[in-house]
Structure formats: C-alpha cells, structure tokens
Amino acid sequence: MVSFGINLTGGGARGAYQAGVLLALSEILRDLELVGEKNPIRNWCGVSAGSINAVYCVTGVGQFHESARKLVDVWSYLKPEQVYRTDALAMGRNSVRWIRDLTFGPLFSKKLAHSLLDTEPLWNLVTDGIEYSKIQKNIAAGLIDGFACSAYSYTQGKTVTFIESKNPVSWDRARRVSLSTKIRPHHIMASCAIPIVFPSVAFEGEAYGDGAFRSTTPISPSIHMGDNKILMVGVRGPTERPNRNENLTHEKKHPKKSSAEAEVPGIAKLAGSILNALFFDTFDIDLERVRHMNEILKALKKDVTTDRSDYTFIDTLVIQPSRDISAIAEVKAKEGLPGTVDFMLNGLGSRHETAELASYILFEPSFTRSLIELGYQDVKNARQDIERWMQSPPMLFA
C-alpha cells in the first residue's frame, strides 16, 4: 500500500524557500486533479520553520493551493520585527544581560542571558490566522492521516515529536520519543527555538528548543507514521559554502603565507557553521542511512522484521535549493537587516563572514521573495521527475 508523506526541514528565514516549493507542488496536484480527499500527501512532518509551513498547509489542506498561496503571502511580506524584537531598547537590554552574565556571572545565582534575540512577536505569526482545531477536523474528514512537529527537550535530553494522528503512532528510543497530543502554537514555537539565537519555550514542566537540535533521525517521524514514499524539502544549496575560492583569494593577497597558515574563523563564521550542522548534517546522514537500508532490502528482496523494528523500502525524493542561499543572503543583508541587528552582526565579522548566520534571521521581503521564487522555479524545472515519482509505486516486498 502506498502512503505519501512530506517532511519539511528547518532553517529560520530559509523556510521561505519551502513556501515556493509548496506553491508549485500545489499547482502540480491541482493539474493532476489530486485535490481534497484525492491529495496523496497523507502525513505532514515539520521541524523549526518547516513546522510553521506544515501547519499552515495542514489546517487548510482541503484547499491546498489556496493555503500555499496564503503561506507565500506571509513569507513575502514578513519583516524582522514580526519575528523578533528589533528596537534599540530590547536589543540593548539583551546585550547588557549577556555582558553581565559573561563578566559578573559568578557573583549572581540567577542568569539573565537566554538568547541573542527576543521572539515574542513570533507568537502572533504562529497564532493569527491558523485554526489549530482544523488539524483534527481534517483528519476526521479523511483529508490527512496525521501531522507531527519535533522539538528538543532540554529537560529530558531527548527529541520529542508531537503527533496528532488518525492511527496510533508511538516510539521511545534512547534519544527520541513521541507524544500524542493536540498540536497548538506552543508546540510550533518550541520547534522553532533555535538554540542561543532564539529563547527556549517552556510548557508542561519542560523547556524545549529547536527540533533539529541533536535530532539524529529527522526522517524517522515520517517512517513511523507509515509513509513509504516521502518528499523531503530541504533548504541547503548545492555548495553551502565553497571555501576553495576564499583560500585562493587569501593566498593571492598574502603570497608569502603558506597554505598551512589558514585564517582563523571568527565568531560569525563559527556560528554559521554550527547552524548548518544543526539543521543540515543530520538530514544528509539520515537520508544516507535510509538509502543504505534500501540497498540491503533490495538485495534481500524482502522486508525485514526484528524485535526492535520493521524495515521496508522507503522511496524518497529530495527537493533542495539549486543556488547557494548564503550567497543570496550576503547580497540582501546590505539592504534588509534592521540597524540594531546589522550593528550586532558587523561586530562579529564582515558581510561575507556573517552571510551564513544572516541567512537564518534575514526575515525581509527582498530576501524571502528571492527564496520563494527559487523554490517555485526549482519545482517547475523538476516537474516531470516529480510527477513520475508520485505516480510510480514504491518497491514493496511484503
């Protein structure tokens, strides 16, 4: 039996790319007359910004194309101040907290610094216009089978996947666990709480951070929910980022320095690399793990059942940006960041050095619209492959 699912990764402002992908995907399904109950996407999984995109579509899945257009409008007109506080008072107060804790922290039992940015405005974005009760209504109407979003519990030291589903779904592993519940705004906010950059979200006695943090198996929620054909939508470009040209440029400027004397990366470069590892590396590793398991099952020509799990062939299709998003952010950051945030980033490094970090917090129309257009065109260019994949049955051995 074929079960389609979609899995949306995280990435802060990079999530605008997924909005363009979803709009183009909705047009493909509309043209194929796969709308309403005929929509083949049964399960939706999201993490971080991907959870916002997923919940917008899930609550309006009966009119998927209209919901995708609404999502595109949200990203197209999004401003930084709708995501985090950008006023000088808030930024200044936060800076004082960091300085106080880093310099005089041992003198005080209570610490004040929790994040670089205050995301109080983001609550409005994940609350206004989203009818969370429609998740259950759409499940009952047979439009979807389930929705899941993940967050990292600092309290448990585990990734917790919150699930609202037609079928009983549960797992409890060493570093990941599921929790059946009614998805509400605080679950989405928890999934979006990028460590250090955004504050954690606390509810029901636990503190949560971004679902991509320490998530070693980001594809597993889709598999546990029964999907054997999974559309993966990432937000990392093909080169993110090449260092070869940087090194060549550095050697031309400093011909007397040997290649062994590599320039020490600054805080901005380190932060960007950490965020890339947080959001992308586990995705690539888990995808490779799925492909490796598929090779084994294909060789055995049968599904495998163990005391721990049932293994079956998982047919995946990955959509990712065809361009380097950090390079786009480097250009757009010159005109889009609020003065207070731009001042903070300039203190960490040059435009080039802060480009990766900026790509996560550049919630600005000129940047998000560029990503929406990129996502839309990437799907348009791959339309034949996507249609062929959707219409082909998965390899089943059972």
Summary of the structure (lengths in Angstrom):
residues: 398
radius of gyration: 21.5
end to end distance: 9.7
largest distance: 70.3
contacts: 1364
relative contact order: 0.17
helix: 50%
strand: 14%
